[in-house]
Amino acid sequence: MLIGLVQITVSQNASHRYNQALTGNAEVPCITNPDIAWIFESGDQIKSAPVVTEKHIVIGNTAGTVFCLNHNGDLIWKDTTDNSIEAPALILDNTVFIGNLSGSLNAFDLSTGERKWTYLAENQIMGAPNWYEMNGRKYLLIGSYDYYLHCVDAETGKMLWKYELDNYLNGTVAVSDGKAVFGGCDGFLHVVDLKSGTSLQRFDIATYIAGSPTISNGVVCIGDYDGGMTCVNLNTNTIQWQYRLEENTQPFVASPATVGNRVFNGNRDKHAYCFDATSGEVIWKVNTGMKIDASPVICTNGVLFINTRGELYLLKQESGEAEMEYNLGVPVFSSPAVIKNAIVIGAADGNVYFLTQN
C-alpha cells in the first residue's frame, strides 16, 4: 500500500492518552478495514505505547532504545538508554521525554535525537510523563517506584518538588484544574496541588492501583488490581460510585477512557466494559477472548480495544456491537495510537505495525 497517498493529520505535541486529562479520546475516526502498510523491526520486545505527531512516531523497547520514525516507517533517529523502556513517551515543544527502568527520565530533541538532559529518580519509571504550565514555564510530572511523584522543569530537568506516597507509582498522572490526580500501589487515589506539591485529598480505593486515571467534568475514574472501577467527584470530594467484578477479581491493569457520560475499560477477565459515568451501571460488556492489558482508545466511530493476543475490536459506544475485528497475530500489551487514516501498534515481537485502510 502506498503510504504517500495517505493523509495524516495529528498534533505536534502528543501523549499516549491524547491530552493532560488522559481521556483516551483520539477525536478522529478509526479505520474499519485495517491492512498492514509497513513493519519496523526494533530488535527487542515492545511494552511501550507509541506516541505519534504529525511527522513522527516515538516508541521504546525493552533493550532501552528510543526510536523516532516517520510515517513511512523510516528511522529518523534512535538512542539507547541504560535500561528497558516500558513507559510511553511525552512529546512536548519539539522534545521527547521518556523514562526507563533505571529511573532515568531522558529529554531528546524530537528532530535530531540530541539528548538535552537526564533526570534521575531512585527507582524505575513505568508511566509516561504528563505536564502543566505555571508562570510561563512548563513542568513534567513523573511517577516512580521510589514512592515519589516528581515534578521536573521541562526545560532544565531540575526538580521543583516531590510528593511521597506509601508505595510504587506505576501509572501516568492526570492533570486537571490545577491538580495532579493519580493512583498508587498503596491503594489510594491521590489529589495533589500543582503549585506546592502538597496533598489536597486522598481516597482509599483498593489494594493496588496499577493504571492511570481519566478525568472529565471534574470526575476522575480509575481501575484497580482488585477488579474494581471507581469514580470520584473532585468537586464534592466524594466517591461517586464503585464497581466490583462479581464473578472474579481479575484486575483492571488498563487505564480507562471517557467521553460524554460513558467510561470504557478492558479487564484481564477478557471483557471490554462500558460504564455509565454517573451511576457506575454496566451498559455493556464484550468478551474479546483474551485478557486486556492495553488501554482503550475512543474514536468518533467507536472504541478501539486490543487484547493480549493481538486482536483488535472497534466497538460501538452505544451497544458494544463490533464495527471491526482484526487479528494482528502477535501479542500486544500496550495501547495502540489512533490517528486519522491509521493505527500504530507496538507489539511483543519487537515490531512496530502501521495499519491503514484496506
C-alpha positions as CSV (number, residue, x, y, z in Angstrom):
1,M,0.0,0.0,0.0
2,L,1.4,3.4,-0.9
3,I,1.8,5.4,2.2
4,G,2.4,8.6,0.2
5,L,-1.3,8.6,-0.7
6,V,-2.4,8.6,3.0
7,Q,-3.2,11.9,4.5
8,I,-2.0,12.0,8.2
9,T,-3.1,14.8,10.5
10,V,-2.2,14.9,14.2
11,S,-0.8,17.4,16.7
12,Q,2.9,18.3,17.0
13,N,2.5,17.7,20.8
14,A,1.4,14.2,21.7
15,S,0.8,11.8,24.6
16,H,-0.3,8.2,24.6
17,R,-3.7,9.2,26.2
18,Y,-4.1,12.3,23.9
19,N,-4.4,15.1,26.5
20,Q,-3.5,16.1,30.0
21,A,-6.7,14.7,31.5
22,L,-5.8,11.3,30.0
23,T,-9.3,10.8,28.4
24,G,-8.0,8.4,25.8
25,N,-10.1,10.3,23.2
26,A,-8.4,10.4,19.8
27,E,-11.2,12.6,18.3
28,V,-10.8,11.0,14.9
29,P,-12.5,8.1,13.2
30,C,-10.8,4.7,13.4
31,I,-10.1,2.7,10.2
32,T,-12.6,-0.2,9.8
33,N,-10.8,-2.4,7.3
34,P,-7.1,-2.5,8.5
35,D,-4.2,-3.7,6.4
36,I,-0.5,-3.6,7.4
37,A,1.2,-0.9,5.4
38,W,4.6,-1.4,6.9
39,I,6.5,-3.0,9.8
40,F,9.5,-1.6,11.6
41,E,11.7,-4.1,13.5
42,S,13.1,-2.7,16.7
43,G,15.1,-5.8,17.7
44,D,13.6,-6.4,21.1
45,Q,10.2,-6.7,22.9
46,I,7.9,-3.6,22.9
47,K,5.8,-2.9,26.0
48,S,5.8,0.9,25.5
49,A,2.8,2.5,23.7
50,P,3.6,4.5,20.5
51,V,3.2,8.3,20.6
52,V,2.5,10.0,17.2
53,T,2.8,13.6,16.0
54,E,2.2,15.0,12.5
55,K,5.6,13.8,11.3
56,H,6.9,11.4,14.0
57,I,6.3,8.1,15.7
58,V,8.2,7.7,19.0
59,I,8.5,4.3,20.8
60,G,10.9,2.5,23.1
61,N,11.7,-1.2,23.5
62,T,13.0,-3.4,26.3
63,A,16.6,-3.1,25.1
64,G,16.3,0.5,26.3
65,T,16.3,2.1,22.8
66,V,14.2,5.0,21.8
67,F,13.2,5.1,18.2
68,C,11.9,8.0,16.2
69,L,10.3,7.1,12.9
70,N,8.5,8.9,10.1
71,H,5.1,7.9,8.9
72,N,6.7,5.8,6.1
73,G,8.4,3.6,8.7
74,D,11.9,5.1,8.1
75,L,14.2,5.6,11.1
76,I,14.9,9.3,11.8
77,W,17.0,8.7,14.9
78,K,17.5,6.3,17.8
79,D,19.3,6.5,21.1
80,T,19.9,3.7,23.6
81,T,19.4,4.4,27.3
82,D,20.8,2.3,30.2
83,N,17.7,0.1,30.9
84,S,14.5,-1.2,29.5
85,I,11.8,1.2,28.4
86,E,8.3,0.2,29.2
87,A,6.7,3.6,29.6
88,P,5.3,5.7,26.7
89,A,6.9,9.0,25.8
90,L,5.5,12.5,26.1
91,I,6.2,14.8,23.1
92,L,6.1,18.5,24.1
93,D,7.5,21.6,22.4
94,N,9.7,19.5,20.0
95,T,11.1,17.5,22.8
96,V,10.7,13.8,23.6
97,F,10.5,12.9,27.3
98,I,10.7,9.2,28.2
99,G,11.6,7.2,31.3
100,N,13.2,3.7,31.8
101,L,13.6,1.0,34.5
102,S,16.8,2.6,35.9
103,G,14.6,5.6,36.9
104,S,16.1,7.9,34.3
105,L,13.9,10.5,32.6
106,N,15.5,11.5,29.4
107,A,14.8,14.5,27.2
108,F,15.7,14.3,23.5
109,D,15.3,16.8,20.7
110,L,12.4,15.5,18.5
111,S,14.0,16.5,15.2
112,T,17.6,15.4,15.8
113,G,17.6,13.0,18.7
114,E,20.2,15.1,20.6
115,R,19.9,14.3,24.3
116,K,19.1,17.5,26.2
117,W,19.2,16.3,29.8
118,T,18.6,13.3,32.1
119,Y,16.8,13.4,35.4
120,L,17.4,10.5,37.9
121,A,14.7,9.1,40.1
122,E,15.7,6.5,42.7
123,N,13.8,3.6,41.1
124,Q,12.1,2.5,37.9
125,I,9.7,4.6,35.8
126,M,6.8,2.7,34.4
127,G,4.4,5.5,33.4
128,A,4.6,8.3,30.9
129,P,5.3,11.9,31.9
130,N,2.5,14.4,32.0
131,W,2.9,18.2,32.1
132,Y,1.4,21.5,33.2
133,E,2.3,25.2,32.8
134,M,2.8,27.7,35.7
135,N,4.1,31.3,35.5
136,G,5.1,30.8,31.9
137,R,7.2,27.7,32.5
138,K,6.3,24.1,31.8
139,Y,6.8,21.3,34.3
140,L,6.7,17.5,34.0
141,L,5.1,15.1,36.4
142,I,6.6,11.6,36.5
143,G,5.9,8.8,39.0
144,S,8.5,6.2,40.1
145,Y,8.9,3.0,42.1
146,D,10.9,5.2,44.6
147,Y,7.5,6.1,46.2
148,Y,7.5,9.6,44.8
149,L,5.8,11.8,42.3
150,H,8.5,14.0,40.8
151,C,7.9,17.5,39.4
152,V,10.6,18.5,37.0
153,D,11.3,21.6,35.0
154,A,10.7,20.6,31.3
155,E,13.5,22.9,30.0
156,T,16.3,22.2,32.5
157,G,15.5,18.8,34.0
158,K,15.7,20.3,37.5
159,M,13.4,19.1,40.3
160,L,10.8,21.6,41.6
161,W,9.2,19.3,44.2
162,K,8.5,15.7,45.2
163,Y,5.4,14.2,46.7
164,E,5.7,11.0,48.7
165,L,3.2,8.2,48.7
166,D,3.2,4.8,50.5
167,N,4.1,2.5,47.7
168,Y,5.0,2.5,44.0
169,L,3.6,4.9,41.5
170,N,3.1,2.8,38.4
171,G,0.9,4.8,36.1
172,T,0.7,8.3,34.5
173,V,-0.6,11.3,36.4
174,A,-3.7,13.0,35.1
175,V,-3.7,16.9,35.2
176,S,-6.9,19.0,35.5
177,D,-7.8,22.3,37.2
178,G,-4.5,22.9,38.9
179,K,-4.4,19.3,40.3
180,A,-2.4,16.2,39.8
181,V,-4.5,13.1,40.2
182,F,-3.1,9.5,40.3
183,G,-3.5,6.1,41.8
184,G,-0.7,4.4,43.7
185,C,0.2,0.8,44.6
186,D,-0.7,2.0,48.1
187,G,-4.3,1.7,47.0
188,F,-5.1,5.4,47.3
189,L,-6.3,7.9,44.7
190,H,-4.1,11.0,45.4
191,V,-5.0,14.6,44.6
192,V,-2.1,16.9,44.7
193,D,-1.8,20.7,44.4
194,L,0.4,21.5,41.4
195,K,1.8,24.7,42.8
196,S,3.0,23.4,46.1
197,G,3.2,19.6,45.6
198,T,1.1,19.0,48.7
199,S,-1.8,16.7,49.2
200,L,-5.3,18.1,48.8
201,Q,-7.2,14.8,49.3
202,R,-6.8,11.1,49.0
203,F,-9.3,8.3,48.7
204,D,-8.9,4.7,49.9
205,I,-9.8,2.7,46.7
206,A,-8.3,-0.8,46.7
207,T,-5.2,-2.9,47.5
208,Y,-3.2,-1.7,44.4
209,I,-3.8,0.7,41.6
210,A,-1.6,0.0,38.6
211,G,-3.2,2.0,35.8
212,S,-3.8,5.7,35.2
213,P,-6.9,7.7,35.8
214,T,-9.1,9.7,33.4
215,I,-10.8,13.0,34.2
216,S,-13.9,14.5,32.7
217,N,-16.0,17.3,34.1
218,G,-14.4,17.1,37.5
219,V,-15.0,13.4,37.8
220,V,-12.0,11.1,37.9
221,C,-12.3,7.3,37.1
222,I,-9.7,4.6,37.7
223,G,-9.5,0.9,37.7
224,D,-7.7,-1.2,40.3
225,Y,-6.0,-4.6,40.9
226,D,-8.9,-5.9,42.9
227,G,-11.1,-5.9,39.8
228,G,-12.9,-2.7,40.6
229,M,-13.6,0.6,38.9
230,T,-14.1,3.8,40.9
231,C,-15.3,7.3,40.0
232,V,-14.5,10.2,42.4
233,N,-16.2,13.6,42.1
234,L,-13.4,16.2,42.7
235,N,-16.0,19.0,43.0
236,T,-17.6,17.4,46.1
237,N,-14.6,15.3,47.2
238,T,-16.7,12.2,47.4
239,I,-16.7,8.7,45.8
240,Q,-19.4,8.9,43.2
241,W,-19.6,5.1,42.6
242,Q,-17.6,1.9,42.9
243,Y,-18.0,-1.2,40.8
244,R,-16.6,-4.7,41.7
245,L,-16.5,-7.7,39.4
246,E,-18.9,-10.3,40.7
247,E,-17.6,-13.4,39.0
248,N,-13.9,-12.9,39.7
249,T,-11.3,-10.5,40.9
250,Q,-9.3,-10.1,37.7
251,P,-7.5,-6.7,37.7
252,F,-8.1,-3.6,35.6
253,V,-4.5,-3.1,34.6
254,A,-5.5,-0.9,31.6
255,S,-6.4,2.7,32.1
256,P,-10.0,3.9,31.4
257,A,-11.1,6.2,28.6
258,T,-14.1,8.6,28.9
259,V,-16.3,10.7,26.6
260,G,-19.7,12.2,27.5
261,N,-21.4,10.1,30.1
262,R,-19.5,6.9,29.4
263,V,-16.4,5.3,30.7
264,F,-14.6,2.4,28.9
265,N,-12.0,0.0,30.1
266,G,-10.7,-3.5,29.5
267,N,-10.0,-6.2,32.1
268,R,-7.9,-9.3,32.4
269,D,-11.2,-11.3,32.6
270,K,-11.1,-10.8,28.8
271,H,-14.0,-8.3,28.7
272,A,-14.3,-4.8,27.3
273,Y,-16.6,-2.7,29.6
274,C,-18.7,0.3,29.1
275,F,-19.9,2.1,32.3
276,D,-22.4,4.9,32.9
277,A,-20.1,7.6,34.3
278,T,-22.8,9.0,36.6
279,S,-24.1,5.8,38.2
280,G,-21.5,3.1,37.5
281,E,-24.0,0.9,35.8
282,V,-22.5,-1.6,33.3
283,I,-24.1,-0.5,30.0
284,W,-22.5,-3.4,28.1
285,K,-19.5,-5.8,28.2
286,V,-18.0,-7.8,25.4
287,N,-15.8,-10.9,25.7
288,T,-12.8,-10.5,23.5
289,G,-11.5,-14.0,24.1
290,M,-8.2,-13.0,25.8
291,K,-7.2,-10.7,28.7
292,I,-6.8,-7.0,28.0
293,D,-3.8,-5.1,29.3
294,A,-3.9,-2.3,26.8
295,S,-5.9,0.9,27.4
296,P,-8.9,1.6,25.1
297,V,-8.9,4.4,22.6
298,I,-12.1,6.4,21.9
299,C,-12.7,7.2,18.2
300,T,-15.6,9.2,16.7
301,N,-16.9,5.9,15.2
302,G,-16.4,3.6,18.2
303,V,-14.0,2.5,20.9
304,L,-10.9,0.5,20.0
305,F,-9.7,-2.3,22.3
306,I,-6.8,-4.7,21.7
307,N,-6.3,-7.9,23.8
308,T,-3.0,-9.6,24.6
309,R,-3.4,-12.0,21.7
310,G,-3.3,-9.0,19.3
311,E,-6.9,-9.0,18.3
312,L,-8.4,-5.5,17.7
313,Y,-12.1,-4.7,18.3
314,L,-13.7,-1.5,17.3
315,L,-17.0,-1.5,19.3
316,K,-19.9,0.9,19.0
317,Q,-20.1,3.2,22.0
318,E,-23.8,2.8,22.4
319,S,-24.1,-1.0,22.2
320,G,-20.7,-2.7,22.1
321,E,-21.6,-4.1,18.7
322,A,-18.4,-4.8,16.7
323,E,-17.7,-2.4,13.8
324,M,-14.4,-4.1,13.1
325,E,-12.4,-7.2,14.2
326,Y,-8.9,-7.7,13.1
327,N,-6.2,-10.1,14.3
328,L,-2.7,-8.8,14.2
329,G,-1.4,-12.2,15.0
330,V,1.2,-11.3,17.7
331,P,0.8,-10.5,21.5
332,V,0.2,-6.8,22.4
333,F,0.4,-5.3,25.9
334,S,0.3,-1.6,25.2
335,S,-2.2,0.8,23.8
336,P,-2.4,1.5,20.1
337,A,-2.2,5.0,18.7
338,V,-5.1,6.0,16.6
339,I,-4.6,8.9,14.1
340,K,-6.5,9.9,11.0
341,N,-6.4,7.1,8.5
342,A,-4.0,4.9,10.6
343,I,-3.4,2.8,13.7
344,V,0.1,2.4,15.1
345,I,0.9,-0.6,17.4
346,G,4.0,-1.7,19.3
347,A,4.0,-5.5,19.7
348,A,5.7,-8.1,21.9
349,D,7.6,-9.4,18.9
350,G,9.6,-6.2,18.8
351,N,7.9,-4.8,15.7
352,V,6.0,-1.5,15.1
353,Y,3.0,-2.1,12.9
354,F,1.4,0.7,10.9
355,L,-2.1,-0.2,9.8
356,T,-4.1,1.8,7.2
357,Q,-7.4,1.4,5.5
358,N,-7.5,-1.5,3.0
